[in-house]
């Protein structure tokens, strides 16, 4: 593995299955770090474990022939009444269709509070700062999907600062500027 100075990687990121091992595309859940060159590796930082290279599942999703149909079972562009238009416009089937993510408001359990944190999932329109909170990661060519750990317990100041830092980190990592505004700066949401 290449050596990365501390200033050239972001440590302690967490994948809830939205990343996969690069070599076999098996989903990865756990801590990882992201290097300045855009590569991601297992472990909290370089030298933490084997540091196996990861890849985003979203990037690979539409390269698989059956994934599109699993995630978008009906494509109205190819209904018989629309086929002439689709043919004239030279629309290809495996491109994905626009669908707005289903919004979700987290319902926390006592186990979440015992653990002290839970995963929140968001989707951002790829060309605009429009956000949705979702139940899980989504696969849609028009949206960038990401998750973040949300701290629930501890001192108010620590919870506020931790959640704010994570949001700011995700804004940088996914070019999702405006996530803090979408959350209305309420970094103590769900705090107990």
C-alpha distance (Angstrom), angle and dihedral (degrees) to the residues before:
residue distance angle dihedral
X1 . . .
X2 3.81 . .
X3 3.81 117.3 .
X4 3.83 114.2 -111.0
X5 3.82 120.9 -167.0
X6 3.83 114.5 -134.9
X7 3.79 91.5 -102.7
X8 3.82 91.6 56.3
X9 3.83 101.2 61.6
X10 3.79 140.4 46.9
X11 3.83 110.6 -129.6
X12 3.82 133.7 -157.3
X13 3.81 99.6 31.1
X14 3.81 118.4 154.3
X15 3.79 130.1 -139.9
X16 3.80 118.3 -157.9
X17 3.79 91.6 -166.8
X18 3.82 97.1 -62.8
X19 3.83 90.0 113.1
X20 3.81 128.6 60.2
X21 3.79 137.3 -163.9
X22 3.80 105.8 -88.2
X23 3.79 96.0 -135.4
X24 3.83 100.6 50.5
X25 3.85 104.1 13.5
X26 3.83 91.9 -126.4
X27 3.84 109.0 155.9
X28 3.80 114.6 -103.7
X29 3.80 125.8 -146.7
X30 3.79 118.2 -174.1
X31 3.77 144.1 55.0
X32 3.78 122.2 -30.4
X33 3.80 140.2 163.2
X34 3.79 130.7 -134.7
X35 3.80 121.4 -139.0
X36 3.79 124.9 -145.3
X37 3.82 89.9 -108.1
X38 3.83 89.1 63.9
X39 3.79 95.8 -105.8
X40 3.81 119.5 131.9
X41 3.80 126.9 -151.4
X42 3.80 137.2 -173.7
X43 3.79 117.0 -100.4
X44 3.77 131.9 53.9
X45 3.83 92.1 -89.8
X46 3.84 140.0 -9.9
X47 3.79 109.0 -59.5
X48 3.82 94.0 25.5
X49 3.81 99.6 120.3
X50 3.80 124.3 -44.0
X51 3.85 96.4 -33.5
X52 3.82 95.6 -141.7
X53 3.80 114.7 -169.0
X54 3.81 116.6 -106.1
X55 3.78 134.5 -162.1
X56 3.79 133.6 -158.7
X57 3.79 115.9 -96.9
X58 3.81 89.1 -147.6
X59 3.81 90.7 61.7
X60 3.79 91.5 53.6
X61 3.78 98.3 39.9
X62 3.77 100.2 87.9
X63 3.79 93.3 41.3
X64 3.79 87.6 71.1
X65 3.80 114.1 81.8
X66 3.80 97.3 -143.0
X67 3.82 97.3 42.6
X68 3.79 94.1 75.5
X69 3.78 93.4 55.7
X70 3.80 92.8 45.0
X71 3.80 91.8 54.4
X72 3.83 98.2 34.4
X73 3.79 107.1 31.2
X74 3.81 94.8 175.0
X75 3.76 126.3 40.1
X76 3.83 109.6 -172.1
X77 3.80 91.1 -161.8
X78 3.79 87.4 76.0
X79 3.79 100.3 46.3
X80 3.85 109.2 122.8
X81 3.81 92.2 -108.8
X82 3.84 90.6 55.1
X83 3.79 99.9 40.2
X84 3.82 96.2 95.6
X85 3.80 91.7 54.1
X86 3.82 92.4 45.0
X87 3.79 90.5 49.8
X88 3.81 92.8 50.2
X89 3.80 91.0 48.0
X90 3.82 90.3 47.2
X91 3.79 92.3 -128.2
X92 3.79 113.9 -179.0
X93 3.77 117.5 -144.3
X94 3.77 101.3 -134.5
X95 3.80 97.1 60.3
X96 3.80 101.1 94.7
X97 3.75 126.8 -116.7
X98 3.73 131.2 -113.2
X99 3.76 114.2 -97.7
X100 3.77 126.5 157.7
X101 3.80 113.2 -121.6
X102 3.79 115.6 -108.3
X103 3.79 108.5 -107.2
X104 3.78 119.0 -128.0
X105 3.81 135.4 -171.0
X106 3.83 111.5 -151.0
X107 3.81 116.9 -112.1
X108 3.79 107.0 -155.6
X109 3.77 125.4 -150.1
X110 3.82 130.4 -152.3
X111 3.83 86.7 -106.5
X112 3.81 89.8 60.7
X113 3.80 89.6 55.8
X114 3.81 91.3 45.7
X115 3.79 88.9 53.9
X116 3.81 90.6 45.0
X117 3.81 96.6 -134.6
X118 3.80 143.6 41.6
X119 3.80 137.5 -163.5
X120 3.80 119.4 -97.6
X121 3.80 119.9 -162.6
X122 3.79 126.4 -151.2
X123 3.77 138.3 -179.5
X124 3.80 122.8 -155.6
X125 3.77 122.9 -166.2
X126 3.79 103.6 -112.3
X127 3.81 96.3 -130.6
X128 3.84 100.3 32.7
X129 3.79 138.5 41.5
X130 3.80 94.0 -109.3
X131 3.80 113.7 134.0
X132 3.79 135.7 -166.2
X133 3.78 128.6 -173.7
X134 3.80 107.5 -136.1
X135 3.81 138.1 -169.8
X136 3.83 92.8 -117.2
X137 3.79 140.6 -14.9
X138 3.80 112.2 -55.7
X139 3.77 131.5 -149.5
X140 3.78 110.3 -139.5
X141 3.79 126.8 136.5
X142 3.81 91.4 -138.6
X143 3.81 96.4 53.7
X144 3.78 137.0 58.1
X145 3.79 110.6 -139.2
X146 3.80 124.7 -158.0
X147 3.78 140.8 155.9
X148 3.75 134.9 -145.5
X149 3.80 135.2 -167.9
X150 3.83 111.1 -112.0
X151 3.80 117.1 -153.4
X152 3.81 115.6 -136.6
X153 3.79 107.9 174.0
X154 3.79 138.9 43.3
X155 3.77 131.6 64.1
X156 3.79 115.0 -21.3
X157 3.78 92.0 -119.0
X158 3.82 93.7 49.6
X159 3.82 93.3 46.8
X160 3.82 91.9 46.9
X161 3.81 93.9 48.2
X162 3.82 94.3 43.9
X163 3.81 94.6 49.9
X164 3.81 92.0 43.7
X165 3.82 91.3 50.7
X166 3.81 92.2 48.9
X167 3.81 91.6 50.1
X168 3.81 91.3 49.1
X169 3.81 90.1 48.5
X170 3.83 91.7 51.5
X171 3.81 90.5 47.5
X172 3.81 88.3 57.4
X173 3.81 96.5 39.6
X174 3.82 96.9 49.6
X175 3.81 99.8 26.6
X176 3.80 84.7 -115.1
X177 3.78 98.3 147.1
X178 3.78 109.0 171.5
X179 3.80 97.2 42.4
X180 3.82 89.6 115.0
X181 3.81 89.4 51.7
X182 3.82 90.3 47.8
X183 3.82 87.5 54.3
X184 3.83 88.4 47.2
X185 3.80 89.8 -126.5
X186 3.81 88.5 -74.4
X187 3.80 97.5 145.1
X188 3.82 90.1 158.9
X189 3.81 93.2 60.0
X190 3.83 109.4 139.7
X191 3.85 90.2 9.1
X192 3.80 116.4 156.3
